[in-house]
Amino acid sequence: MNEFSNSELLNRILPFLAQIKITVREGSVPADSFLPGVCLQRGEIVFNRAQLKWPCDLLHEAGHLAVTPSAQRP
């Protein structure tokens, strides 16, 4: 089984999300966020690298955005 560091996973996930037009940016995430280090703000995925526990949470949140019409994302 392949194991990747969080940085290696982010290096794979972030370009993919950009390619499919899901906006992801690093920023401030509330400490009480449902997913550690990840939140949605105005139709964008915001993550804090230091708080992020599971990089694949970005893919999970991207799935929610992907099935939401872009006009309704914000």
Buried (B, 14 or more C-beta within 10 A) or exposed (E): EEEEEBEEBBEEBBEEBEEEEBBBEBEEBEEEBEBBBBBBEEBBBBBBEEBBEBBEBBBEBBEEBBEEEEEEBE
